[in-house]
Amino acid sequence: MKIDLNKSLLDLDGKEIADSNMGKIVAQMLVQATKGDALKFWDWALKLNKGEIIDLDKSDQEVFKNFVKEHEQLPIITKAQILEVL
């Protein structure tokens, strides 16, 4: 599955939130994580930070989705929009 997070977040009125690239947000979350596959997370973070599409197999899709879903410092407005892309 190809995941493209090179998109801006939207506010509650459906307007783009300035400087809110989903890929960059997830990239920062990945590099700040203390658990998980460090090399895999690093690779994903580098690609997402550059605005690239990441291609994940079925098991990596679950890892990625659970990472976003279970991240405790990510606000719902951000988490929901990222999960919609997934």
Jmol script that loads the backbone (N, CA, C; Angstrom):
load data "model"
ATOM      1  N   MET A   1       0.839  -1.178   0.000  1.00  0.00           N
ATOM      2  CA  MET A   1       0.000   0.000   0.000  1.00  0.00           C
ATOM      3  C   MET A   1       0.883   1.240   0.000  1.00  0.00           C
ATOM      4  N   LYS A   2       0.578   2.152  -0.887  1.00  0.00           N
ATOM      5  CA  LYS A   2       1.324   3.407  -0.955  1.00  0.00           C
ATOM      6  C   LYS A   2       0.605   4.453  -0.112  1.00  0.00           C
ATOM      7  N   ILE A   3       1.373   5.116   0.740  1.00  0.00           N
ATOM      8  CA  ILE A   3       0.804   6.122   1.640  1.00  0.00           C
ATOM      9  C   ILE A   3       1.424   7.478   1.318  1.00  0.00           C
ATOM     10  N   ASP A   4       0.553   8.425   0.991  1.00  0.00           N
ATOM     11  CA  ASP A   4       0.983   9.783   0.671  1.00  0.00           C
ATOM     12  C   ASP A   4       0.435  10.720   1.749  1.00  0.00           C
ATOM     13  N   LEU A   5       1.306  11.174   2.615  1.00  0.00           N
ATOM     14  CA  LEU A   5       0.911  12.100   3.681  1.00  0.00           C
ATOM     15  C   LEU A   5       1.390  13.521   3.396  1.00  0.00           C
ATOM     16  N   ASN A   6       1.734  13.790   2.160  1.00  0.00           N
ATOM     17  CA  ASN A   6       2.201  15.127   1.799  1.00  0.00           C
ATOM     18  C   ASN A   6       0.975  16.030   1.572  1.00  0.00           C
ATOM     19  N   LYS A   7       0.239  16.246   2.654  1.00  0.00           N
ATOM     20  CA  LYS A   7      -0.994  17.021   2.625  1.00  0.00           C
ATOM     21  C   LYS A   7      -1.064  17.885   3.880  1.00  0.00           C
ATOM     22  N   SER A   8      -1.789  18.972   3.770  1.00  0.00           N
ATOM     23  CA  SER A   8      -2.019  19.833   4.936  1.00  0.00           C
ATOM     24  C   SER A   8      -3.203  19.325   5.739  1.00  0.00           C
ATOM     25  N   LEU A   9      -3.173  19.591   7.030  1.00  0.00           N
ATOM     26  CA  LEU A   9      -4.322  19.310   7.882  1.00  0.00           C
ATOM     27  C   LEU A   9      -5.391  20.369   7.631  1.00  0.00           C
ATOM     28  N   LEU A  10      -6.637  19.996   7.895  1.00  0.00           N
ATOM     29  CA  LEU A  10      -7.748  20.929   7.762  1.00  0.00           C
ATOM     30  C   LEU A  10      -8.312  21.243   9.141  1.00  0.00           C
ATOM     31  N   ASP A  11      -8.760  22.487   9.312  1.00  0.00           N
ATOM     32  CA  ASP A  11      -9.399  22.838  10.586  1.00  0.00           C
ATOM     33  C   ASP A  11     -10.857  22.387  10.548  1.00  0.00           C
ATOM     34  N   LEU A  12     -11.614  22.693  11.565  1.00  0.00           N
ATOM     35  CA  LEU A  12     -13.001  22.250  11.648  1.00  0.00           C
ATOM     36  C   LEU A  12     -13.895  22.863  10.577  1.00  0.00           C
ATOM     37  N   ASP A  13     -13.458  23.955   9.978  1.00  0.00           N
ATOM     38  CA  ASP A  13     -14.213  24.585   8.889  1.00  0.00           C
ATOM     39  C   ASP A  13     -13.777  24.079   7.519  1.00  0.00           C
ATOM     40  N   GLY A  14     -12.821  23.138   7.506  1.00  0.00           N
ATOM     41  CA  GLY A  14     -12.350  22.580   6.237  1.00  0.00           C
ATOM     42  C   GLY A  14     -11.281  23.408   5.552  1.00  0.00           C
ATOM     43  N   LYS A  15     -10.732  24.375   6.258  1.00  0.00           N
ATOM     44  CA  LYS A  15      -9.665  25.216   5.704  1.00  0.00           C
ATOM     45  C   LYS A  15      -8.310  24.649   6.094  1.00  0.00           C
ATOM     46  N   GLU A  16      -7.343  24.773   5.188  1.00  0.00           N
ATOM     47  CA  GLU A  16      -5.995  24.278   5.471  1.00  0.00           C
ATOM     48  C   GLU A  16      -5.380  25.016   6.649  1.00  0.00           C
ATOM     49  N   ILE A  17      -4.725  24.259   7.518  1.00  0.00           N
ATOM     50  CA  ILE A  17      -3.992  24.839   8.633  1.00  0.00           C
ATOM     51  C   ILE A  17      -2.573  25.113   8.129  1.00  0.00           C
ATOM     52  N   ALA A  18      -2.144  26.343   8.243  1.00  0.00           N
ATOM     53  CA  ALA A  18      -0.827  26.741   7.738  1.00  0.00           C
ATOM     54  C   ALA A  18       0.289  25.908   8.373  1.00  0.00           C
ATOM     55  N   ASP A  19       1.256  25.521   7.565  1.00  0.00           N
ATOM     56  CA  ASP A  19       2.435  24.773   8.016  1.00  0.00           C
ATOM     57  C   ASP A  19       2.067  23.502   8.784  1.00  0.00           C
ATOM     58  N   SER A  20       1.117  22.738   8.256  1.00  0.00           N
ATOM     59  CA  SER A  20       0.666  21.530   8.961  1.00  0.00           C
ATOM     60  C   SER A  20       0.742  20.297   8.063  1.00  0.00           C
ATOM     61  N   ASN A  21       1.879  20.031   7.519  1.00  0.00           N
ATOM     62  CA  ASN A  21       2.052  18.881   6.635  1.00  0.00           C
ATOM     63  C   ASN A  21       2.000  17.578   7.427  1.00  0.00           C
ATOM     64  N   MET A  22       1.060  16.698   7.072  1.00  0.00           N
ATOM     65  CA  MET A  22       0.884  15.435   7.802  1.00  0.00           C
ATOM     66  C   MET A  22       2.153  14.589   7.792  1.00  0.00           C
ATOM     67  N   GLY A  23       2.825  14.534   6.664  1.00  0.00           N
ATOM     68  CA  GLY A  23       4.045  13.734   6.562  1.00  0.00           C
ATOM     69  C   GLY A  23       5.131  14.219   7.505  1.00  0.00           C
ATOM     70  N   LYS A  24       5.293  15.521   7.581  1.00  0.00           N
ATOM     71  CA  LYS A  24       6.311  16.081   8.473  1.00  0.00           C
ATOM     72  C   LYS A  24       5.946  15.844   9.945  1.00  0.00           C
ATOM     73  N   ILE A  25       4.655  15.917  10.245  1.00  0.00           N
ATOM     74  CA  ILE A  25       4.211  15.671  11.620  1.00  0.00           C
ATOM     75  C   ILE A  25       4.515  14.223  12.011  1.00  0.00           C
ATOM     76  N   VAL A  26       4.156  13.278  11.143  1.00  0.00           N
ATOM     77  CA  VAL A  26       4.412  11.867  11.444  1.00  0.00           C
ATOM     78  C   VAL A  26       5.907  11.600  11.484  1.00  0.00           C
ATOM     79  N   ALA A  27       6.670  12.224  10.601  1.00  0.00           N
ATOM     80  CA  ALA A  27       8.127  12.044  10.600  1.00  0.00           C
ATOM     81  C   ALA A  27       8.712  12.446  11.957  1.00  0.00           C
ATOM     82  N   GLN A  28       8.252  13.555  12.497  1.00  0.00           N
ATOM     83  CA  GLN A  28       8.744  14.001  13.809  1.00  0.00           C
ATOM     84  C   GLN A  28       8.353  13.014  14.908  1.00  0.00           C
ATOM     85  N   MET A  29       7.128  12.502  14.826  1.00  0.00           N
ATOM     86  CA  MET A  29       6.682  11.513  15.814  1.00  0.00           C
ATOM     87  C   MET A  29       7.556  10.265  15.748  1.00  0.00           C
ATOM     88  N   LEU A  30       7.844   9.815  14.532  1.00  0.00           N
ATOM     89  CA  LEU A  30       8.637   8.596  14.350  1.00  0.00           C
ATOM     90  C   LEU A  30      10.043   8.742  14.923  1.00  0.00           C
ATOM     91  N   VAL A  31      10.694   9.874  14.666  1.00  0.00           N
ATOM     92  CA  VAL A  31      12.077  10.028  15.139  1.00  0.00           C
ATOM     93  C   VAL A  31      12.158  10.306  16.640  1.00  0.00           C
ATOM     94  N   GLN A  32      11.044  10.701  17.241  1.00  0.00           N
ATOM     95  CA  GLN A  32      11.037  10.936  18.679  1.00  0.00           C
ATOM     96  C   GLN A  32      10.582   9.720  19.468  1.00  0.00           C
ATOM     97  N   ALA A  33      10.140   8.681  18.767  1.00  0.00           N
ATOM     98  CA  ALA A  33       9.670   7.467  19.436  1.00  0.00           C
ATOM     99  C   ALA A  33      10.824   6.784  20.169  1.00  0.00           C
ATOM    100  N   THR A  34      10.485   6.118  21.252  1.00  0.00           N
ATOM    101  CA  THR A  34      11.500   5.385  22.011  1.00  0.00           C
ATOM    102  C   THR A  34      11.323   3.880  21.880  1.00  0.00           C
ATOM    103  N   LYS A  35      10.231   3.465  21.237  1.00  0.00           N
ATOM    104  CA  LYS A  35       9.964   2.045  21.021  1.00  0.00           C
ATOM    105  C   LYS A  35       9.657   1.823  19.546  1.00  0.00           C
ATOM    106  N   GLY A  36       9.915   0.612  19.091  1.00  0.00           N
ATOM    107  CA  GLY A  36       9.635   0.275  17.703  1.00  0.00           C
ATOM    108  C   GLY A  36      10.911  -0.047  16.954  1.00  0.00           C
ATOM    109  N   ASP A  37      10.764  -0.360  15.689  1.00  0.00           N
ATOM    110  CA  ASP A  37      11.884  -0.723  14.820  1.00  0.00           C
ATOM    111  C   ASP A  37      12.606   0.557  14.389  1.00  0.00           C
ATOM    112  N   ALA A  38      13.709   0.864  15.040  1.00  0.00           N
ATOM    113  CA  ALA A  38      14.415   2.132  14.833  1.00  0.00           C
ATOM    114  C   ALA A  38      14.792   2.359  13.369  1.00  0.00           C
ATOM    115  N   LEU A  39      15.325   1.358  12.712  1.00  0.00           N
ATOM    116  CA  LEU A  39      15.754   1.532  11.320  1.00  0.00           C
ATOM    117  C   LEU A  39      14.575   1.753  10.387  1.00  0.00           C
ATOM    118  N   LYS A  40      13.499   1.027  10.610  1.00  0.00           N
ATOM    119  CA  LYS A  40      12.298   1.169   9.790  1.00  0.00           C
ATOM    120  C   LYS A  40      11.670   2.548  10.016  1.00  0.00           C
ATOM    121  N   PHE A  41      11.531   2.940  11.279  1.00  0.00           N
ATOM    122  CA  PHE A  41      10.951   4.238  11.599  1.00  0.00           C
ATOM    123  C   PHE A  41      11.802   5.375  11.024  1.00  0.00           C
ATOM    124  N   TRP A  42      13.112   5.229  11.100  1.00  0.00           N
ATOM    125  CA  TRP A  42      14.023   6.242  10.561  1.00  0.00           C
ATOM    126  C   TRP A  42      13.835   6.375   9.056  1.00  0.00           C
ATOM    127  N   ASP A  43      13.762   5.249   8.352  1.00  0.00           N
ATOM    128  CA  ASP A  43      13.571   5.257   6.899  1.00  0.00           C
ATOM    129  C   ASP A  43      12.247   5.927   6.533  1.00  0.00           C
ATOM    130  N   TRP A  44      11.176   5.557   7.229  1.00  0.00           N
ATOM    131  CA  TRP A  44       9.870   6.169   6.959  1.00  0.00           C
ATOM    132  C   TRP A  44       9.916   7.672   7.232  1.00  0.00           C
ATOM    133  N   ALA A  45      10.547   8.055   8.329  1.00  0.00           N
ATOM    134  CA  ALA A  45      10.613   9.477   8.703  1.00  0.00           C
ATOM    135  C   ALA A  45      11.355  10.286   7.645  1.00  0.00           C
ATOM    136  N   LEU A  46      12.475   9.755   7.157  1.00  0.00           N
ATOM    137  CA  LEU A  46      13.235  10.481   6.135  1.00  0.00           C
ATOM    138  C   LEU A  46      12.390  10.705   4.884  1.00  0.00           C
ATOM    139  N   LYS A  47      11.683   9.665   4.447  1.00  0.00           N
ATOM    140  CA  LYS A  47      10.853   9.775   3.243  1.00  0.00           C
ATOM    141  C   LYS A  47       9.675  10.730   3.461  1.00  0.00           C
ATOM    142  N   LEU A  48       8.982  10.572   4.571  1.00  0.00           N
ATOM    143  CA  LEU A  48       7.829  11.433   4.843  1.00  0.00           C
ATOM    144  C   LEU A  48       8.241  12.891   4.987  1.00  0.00           C
ATOM    145  N   ASN A  49       9.371  13.140   5.602  1.00  0.00           N
ATOM    146  CA  ASN A  49       9.851  14.506   5.781  1.00  0.00           C
ATOM    147  C   ASN A  49      10.148  15.180   4.449  1.00  0.00           C
ATOM    148  N   LYS A  50      10.555  14.382   3.452  1.00  0.00           N
ATOM    149  CA  LYS A  50      10.843  14.906   2.105  1.00  0.00           C
ATOM    150  C   LYS A  50       9.583  15.018   1.249  1.00  0.00           C
ATOM    151  N   GLY A  51       8.429  14.568   1.785  1.00  0.00           N
ATOM    152  CA  GLY A  51       7.194  14.616   1.021  1.00  0.00           C
ATOM    153  C   GLY A  51       7.013  13.430   0.095  1.00  0.00           C
ATOM    154  N   GLU A  52       7.802  12.381   0.310  1.00  0.00           N
ATOM    155  CA  GLU A  52       7.732  11.199  -0.547  1.00  0.00           C
ATOM    156  C   GLU A  52       6.623  10.254  -0.091  1.00  0.00           C
ATOM    157  N   ILE A  53       6.223   9.393  -0.986  1.00  0.00           N
ATOM    158  CA  ILE A  53       5.236   8.353  -0.698  1.00  0.00           C
ATOM    159  C   ILE A  53       5.993   7.154  -0.129  1.00  0.00           C
ATOM    160  N   ILE A  54       5.423   6.544   0.917  1.00  0.00           N
ATOM    161  CA  ILE A  54       6.030   5.322   1.438  1.00  0.00           C
ATOM    162  C   ILE A  54       5.171   4.141   0.998  1.00  0.00           C
ATOM    163  N   ASP A  55       5.824   3.040   0.678  1.00  0.00           N
ATOM    164  CA  ASP A  55       5.143   1.835   0.218  1.00  0.00           C
ATOM    165  C   ASP A  55       5.299   0.768   1.296  1.00  0.00           C
ATOM    166  N   LEU A  56       4.171   0.394   1.914  1.00  0.00           N
ATOM    167  CA  LEU A  56       4.204  -0.528   3.041  1.00  0.00           C
ATOM    168  C   LEU A  56       3.512  -1.843   2.705  1.00  0.00           C
ATOM    169  N   ASP A  57       4.113  -2.949   3.167  1.00  0.00           N
ATOM    170  CA  ASP A  57       3.438  -4.236   3.025  1.00  0.00           C
ATOM    171  C   ASP A  57       2.368  -4.338   4.121  1.00  0.00           C
ATOM    172  N   LYS A  58       1.612  -5.414   4.111  1.00  0.00           N
ATOM    173  CA  LYS A  58       0.469  -5.578   5.024  1.00  0.00           C
ATOM    174  C   LYS A  58       0.868  -5.441   6.498  1.00  0.00           C
ATOM    175  N   SER A  59       1.969  -6.079   6.891  1.00  0.00           N
ATOM    176  CA  SER A  59       2.360  -6.028   8.303  1.00  0.00           C
ATOM    177  C   SER A  59       2.856  -4.633   8.685  1.00  0.00           C
ATOM    178  N   ASP A  60       3.585  -3.970   7.785  1.00  0.00           N
ATOM    179  CA  ASP A  60       4.048  -2.610   8.067  1.00  0.00           C
ATOM    180  C   ASP A  60       2.888  -1.624   8.105  1.00  0.00           C
ATOM    181  N   GLN A  61       1.847  -1.879   7.325  1.00  0.00           N
ATOM    182  CA  GLN A  61       0.656  -1.031   7.374  1.00  0.00           C
ATOM    183  C   GLN A  61       0.063  -1.051   8.779  1.00  0.00           C
ATOM    184  N   GLU A  62      -0.016  -2.237   9.367  1.00  0.00           N
ATOM    185  CA  GLU A  62      -0.554  -2.373  10.718  1.00  0.00           C
ATOM    186  C   GLU A  62       0.330  -1.668  11.741  1.00  0.00           C
ATOM    187  N   VAL A  63       1.647  -1.834  11.606  1.00  0.00           N
ATOM    188  CA  VAL A  63       2.593  -1.169  12.517  1.00  0.00           C
ATOM    189  C   VAL A  63       2.413   0.337  12.434  1.00  0.00           C
ATOM    190  N   PHE A  64       2.359   0.856  11.206  1.00  0.00           N
ATOM    191  CA  PHE A  64       2.240   2.293  10.973  1.00  0.00           C
ATOM    192  C   PHE A  64       0.909   2.817  11.525  1.00  0.00           C
ATOM    193  N   LYS A  65      -0.176   2.118  11.198  1.00  0.00           N
ATOM    194  CA  LYS A  65      -1.500   2.543  11.643  1.00  0.00           C
ATOM    195  C   LYS A  65      -1.600   2.526  13.171  1.00  0.00           C
ATOM    196  N   ASN A  66      -1.099   1.472  13.791  1.00  0.00           N
ATOM    197  CA  ASN A  66      -1.136   1.393  15.257  1.00  0.00           C
ATOM    198  C   ASN A  66      -0.261   2.452  15.898  1.00  0.00           C
ATOM    199  N   PHE A  67       0.867   2.757  15.267  1.00  0.00           N
ATOM    200  CA  PHE A  67       1.747   3.803  15.786  1.00  0.00           C
ATOM    201  C   PHE A  67       0.980   5.125  15.875  1.00  0.00           C
ATOM    202  N   VAL A  68       0.298   5.480  14.790  1.00  0.00           N
ATOM    203  CA  VAL A  68      -0.474   6.731  14.763  1.00  0.00           C
ATOM    204  C   VAL A  68      -1.642   6.650  15.745  1.00  0.00           C
ATOM    205  N   LYS A  69      -2.371   5.553  15.685  1.00  0.00           N
ATOM    206  CA  LYS A  69      -3.575   5.368  16.500  1.00  0.00           C
ATOM    207  C   LYS A  69      -3.280   5.447  17.998  1.00  0.00           C
ATOM    208  N   GLU A  70      -2.150   4.894  18.420  1.00  0.00           N
ATOM    209  CA  GLU A  70      -1.835   4.803  19.835  1.00  0.00           C
ATOM    210  C   GLU A  70      -0.943   5.928  20.350  1.00  0.00           C
ATOM    211  N   HIS A  71      -0.541   6.840  19.478  1.00  0.00           N
ATOM    212  CA  HIS A  71       0.346   7.929  19.897  1.00  0.00           C
ATOM    213  C   HIS A  71      -0.410   8.843  20.855  1.00  0.00           C
ATOM    214  N   GLU A  72       0.110   9.004  22.057  1.00  0.00           N
ATOM    215  CA  GLU A  72      -0.605   9.721  23.104  1.00  0.00           C
ATOM    216  C   GLU A  72      -0.489  11.238  23.043  1.00  0.00           C
ATOM    217  N   GLN A  73       0.462  11.773  22.314  1.00  0.00           N
ATOM    218  CA  GLN A  73       0.613  13.218  22.270  1.00  0.00           C
ATOM    219  C   GLN A  73       0.079  13.837  20.985  1.00  0.00           C
ATOM    220  N   LEU A  74      -0.568  13.033  20.170  1.00  0.00           N
ATOM    221  CA  LEU A  74      -1.106  13.518  18.914  1.00  0.00           C
ATOM    222  C   LEU A  74      -2.570  13.902  19.113  1.00  0.00           C
ATOM    223  N   PRO A  75      -2.928  15.160  18.823  1.00  0.00           N
ATOM    224  CA  PRO A  75      -4.319  15.576  19.009  1.00  0.00           C
ATOM    225  C   PRO A  75      -5.258  14.843  18.038  1.00  0.00           C
ATOM    226  N   ILE A  76      -6.499  14.699  18.439  1.00  0.00           N
ATOM    227  CA  ILE A  76      -7.503  13.993  17.654  1.00  0.00           C
ATOM    228  C   ILE A  76      -7.655  14.597  16.257  1.00  0.00           C
ATOM    229  N   ILE A  77      -7.629  15.916  16.125  1.00  0.00           N
ATOM    230  CA  ILE A  77      -7.803  16.564  14.818  1.00  0.00           C
ATOM    231  C   ILE A  77      -6.721  16.103  13.837  1.00  0.00           C
ATOM    232  N   THR A  78      -5.539  15.855  14.343  1.00  0.00           N
ATOM    233  CA  THR A  78      -4.417  15.386  13.512  1.00  0.00           C
ATOM    234  C   THR A  78      -4.521  13.885  13.292  1.00  0.00           C
ATOM    235  N   LYS A  79      -4.706  13.165  14.368  1.00  0.00           N
ATOM    236  CA  LYS A  79      -4.765  11.697  14.308  1.00  0.00           C
ATOM    237  C   LYS A  79      -5.848  11.230  13.348  1.00  0.00           C
ATOM    238  N   ALA A  80      -7.045  11.811  13.441  1.00  0.00           N
ATOM    239  CA  ALA A  80      -8.169  11.387  12.609  1.00  0.00           C
ATOM    240  C   ALA A  80      -7.882  11.602  11.121  1.00  0.00           C
ATOM    241  N   GLN A  81      -7.284  12.731  10.777  1.00  0.00           N
ATOM    242  CA  GLN A  81      -7.020  13.014   9.370  1.00  0.00           C
ATOM    243  C   GLN A  81      -5.929  12.116   8.792  1.00  0.00           C
ATOM    244  N   ILE A  82      -4.946  11.776   9.606  1.00  0.00           N
ATOM    245  CA  ILE A  82      -3.905  10.851   9.158  1.00  0.00           C
ATOM    246  C   ILE A  82      -4.506   9.460   8.983  1.00  0.00           C
ATOM    247  N   LEU A  83      -5.324   9.030   9.931  1.00  0.00           N
ATOM    248  CA  LEU A  83      -5.941   7.695   9.842  1.00  0.00           C
ATOM    249  C   LEU A  83      -6.882   7.604   8.644  1.00  0.00           C
ATOM    250  N   GLU A  84      -7.536   8.707   8.268  1.00  0.00           N
ATOM    251  CA  GLU A  84      -8.378   8.700   7.075  1.00  0.00           C
ATOM    252  C   GLU A  84      -7.571   8.406   5.818  1.00  0.00           C
ATOM    253  N   VAL A  85      -6.354   8.901   5.760  1.00  0.00           N
ATOM    254  CA  VAL A  85      -5.492   8.644   4.609  1.00  0.00           C
ATOM    255  C   VAL A  85      -5.114   7.164   4.550  1.00  0.00           C
ATOM    256  N   LEU A  86      -4.937   6.567   5.728  1.00  0.00           N
ATOM    257  CA  LEU A  86      -4.544   5.167   5.794  1.00  0.00           C
ATOM    258  C   LEU A  86      -5.711   4.258   5.465  1.00  0.00           C
TER     259      LEU A  86
END
end "model"
wireframe off; spacefill off
backbone 0.3
color backbone group
